[in-house]
Amino acid sequence: MPESSVFSIEKWKAKTQEMIKDRFQNVSPEAKKSIYAALTTCALVPVIKAIPALSVTTIPTLLFGSLSNIGVNVASSALYDWLKSKRKKEQPDEQIELPDEEEIEQLLISSGNEKIKYELDSILQKLDVINTVRDSLHPEDQQHFLDNLQKEITEYGNLPESAAQLWQLRIFGNQNTVNYITHQYFKEQSNLDDATQAKQLQKQIDEYLSWLYADTETIELRGIKREGQQVVQLPLDEIYVPLQIKSFTETDKNSNIQSDKVLTQGRLLSITGGPGSGKTTILLYIAKILSQAIKERKPEIAQKFLSIDDQLPLPILISLSSFSSYLRDLKPADDPHKRSLAAYISHVLIENVVAFNLPSDFFLKILQTGKSILLLLDGLDEVPDESGRSVVREAIEKLVNGRENLRIIVTCRTVAYKGQTALGKGFREIRVLPLEEPHVENLISKAYQHLFKKDKNEQDKKRNELILGVRKLEEERKGRLGENADRLVNSPLLVRMLIIVHFSQRRIPDQRAEFYMRATDTMLLPEHAMSVDVANSIAAQVGGSKEKHLDLVQDLAFAMHQRGKQQGREIEENDLKNILKKEGYDDDIISSFIALTRLRGTVMEERQKSYRFLHLAFQEYLAARYLVEVVRSENQICHFFEQGPILDDWWREPALLTIGYLALNSPKVAQRLVQRFAGCDADAKTRNEKLEPGIQLAMAELAASALIEWGEQMPVHRNEIGRRIITLFEDINIANKTNSVFRARTGGVLARLGDPRDFILDVDAMQFCLVPGGPFMMGSD
């Protein structure tokens, strides 16, 4: 088979590069009369050489075969005519000398044929000729090469594609992201007359990168008052802690990596996780690092902090909830193209942001191919309703179509990432895992390093206070719920709440009831939000006040808890509406609450039109608050538990937190409630006769447990509660009618409380009997 029949573009490129390295030893003025002609010769000669014998029959096969593979038809026709003219009539099969640079210039370059100019540009670009020459030259010759080639391209009037590629080399001298984006934008332009426009665009891209860096370099911590400021800004690179994420693949379902390696996991990614798990912060961190690395022309920054070795993509950070709002505001008569995600990106960044002055079509043009672009799309779950999420998801998938180089990362809460919300088109899910103790303590340490950077002693003191406080909360939780209980503080959101509470109160809450109270208040305050827009949104919704919002969620928490362990953790939207209507809330407030919960949540989250509290602990605390603020009377509170809930462990924590909440806010009322629980109040005797033994014992045990936990806040005598438990133990009728589990639990609580009987704990008073040596039968005289 002749060589020409297998002359591929790859082989052509390799042959051209060999010739370039051989011929371009230098580019001094006397060495080459026309650099562009020399480049074109290097590109064309390998094609001609591939013909075994230049004859009338072989020339067309090659030229109209190999050359037409990249659309070079007019030039191949001109070459064919020239080669045919060189053939000697008397020796038709004699080899013809190859054309030199002067002949190439006269035949093709100076012909004035615009189509030939375009085709020659195509050859040079397809074979990467300009880059190959530049890289083969000594550094001292590179600038001369670029200067002269620029002059020739201008003289010959070649099309802008080669000009843009050349300007990219002349202006920047390397293959960084800004260069590449500049080239991509100017690829379709036809009015470039010099390098000024390319330089101007580079400056504008740098302005965009500076704006994005400034927008992502800090995290705002609202709710902390320091030096007269309501907002504390924490530098992201100082406080960022890489989180553990699980990467889902077909071959490995349990591949855990750190979040700073997200970009190594693929081109199309969806980051899922619980509310406040750090999904948005991951996007902010990626945008911050990339914008810095690209603007400073230091790819090593991205390699160090994001483990990315490829050409750095230009980051574009977009809120999907804002995109959804934009779509809702469009009118049916509006241009359908406005509904695309690309159109929105251009709209929000060009029309709404004035920090930079990019061309109006900049983002639309660079998104056409998607090369060297990274879209960071935040909050698919924050689109308020399922139909809206489906529309947004479809818009993302449409943008992916036909753009094989486009990179996208989308964030979404795990519970919402299913059904019509889950992305197809090759998106791969990676999930942020709950925080473990080392992550929590690392986050606290980094935050206090910044908050107290001027006072190392205070920094260490406050950090240790909070870390020890969190450990105590978690140990108490395991003590109540068992070693396998989920951590309470398991997300960056809850760590942030703890820091705000600790900083504002000058201490860590001693008891969990206080922590829940402070954390809930903080989460419902507009000041805790990470952005001004969100803060204003929270303040304006749900009745316009934190108090109204708090009343609503406590009413809902109590109603949900009454459903029991099997059905009380989640509630459907229609049931939620019915409950709140029964509690007297009007439709506007209910709608506002639902919209806010769907949008971003506060202490609750929405799961496909089902609602639940962020953590069961918040539901338990708010149910307890309902008992205090709505039921109010000690007798009514106890009567509620005496109807059966006191025997159900599902209600144990709300019962303890009811007393704990009162101990913080009204110690005397808490004292009366403990006595009432224990059956030690003035009216106890008559009431106790009517209560079942198991109820009496469970109520007394709860009172003793609460006293152990919050006794310092209440002037209740421990002996009084202890004697009540002993009375119940010593009554054989009660003992026989109570559950052994409750009796064992009560005995343990009595030991911790302090048994008031001297003969139990005082060795000298213990009632021992002398047992003589020899056989002894237990129970005998």
Secondary structure as UniProt FT lines:
FT   HELIX           3..6
FT   HELIX           9..23
FT   TURN            29..31
FT   HELIX           35..49
FT   TURN            56..57
FT   HELIX           58..63
FT   TURN            64..66
FT   HELIX           67..70
FT   HELIX           74..86
FT   TURN            92..93
FT   HELIX           101..107
FT   HELIX           109..111
FT   HELIX           114..126
FT   TURN            127..128
FT   HELIX           129..136
FT   HELIX           139..156
FT   HELIX           160..172
FT   HELIX           177..186
FT   TURN            187..188
FT   HELIX           196..216
FT   STRAND          218..226
FT   TURN            227..228
FT   STRAND          229..235
FT   HELIX           236..239
FT   STRAND          244..247
FT   TURN            253..254
FT   STRAND          255..258
FT   HELIX           259..265
FT   STRAND          268..273
FT   TURN            275..276
FT   HELIX           279..295
FT   TURN            296..297
FT   HELIX           299..306
FT   STRAND          314..319
FT   HELIX           320..329
FT   TURN            332..333
FT   HELIX           336..339
FT   HELIX           341..346
FT   HELIX           347..351
FT   TURN            360..361
FT   HELIX           362..369
FT   TURN            371..372
FT   STRAND          373..378
FT   HELIX           380..382
FT   HELIX           386..400
FT   TURN            401..402
FT   TURN            404..405
FT   STRAND          407..413
FT   HELIX           414..416
FT   TURN            419..420
FT   TURN            425..426
FT   STRAND          428..432
FT   HELIX           437..451
FT   TURN            452..454
FT   HELIX           456..481
FT   TURN            483..484
FT   HELIX           492..505
FT   HELIX           512..524
FT   HELIX           526..528
FT   HELIX           532..540
FT   HELIX           542..544
FT   HELIX           546..561
FT   TURN            562..563
FT   TURN            565..567
FT   STRAND          571..572
FT   HELIX           573..582
FT   TURN            583..584
FT   HELIX           587..599
FT   STRAND          604..607
FT   TURN            608..609
FT   STRAND          610..613
FT   HELIX           616..626
FT   HELIX           627..631
FT   HELIX           634..642
FT   TURN            643..644
FT   HELIX           645..647
FT   HELIX           649..651
FT   HELIX           652..665
FT   HELIX           667..678
FT   TURN            682..683
FT   HELIX           684..690
FT   HELIX           693..710
FT   HELIX           711..713
FT   HELIX           718..730
FT   HELIX           732..736
FT   HELIX           740..753
FT   HELIX           758..761
FT   HELIX           763..765
FT   TURN            778..779
//
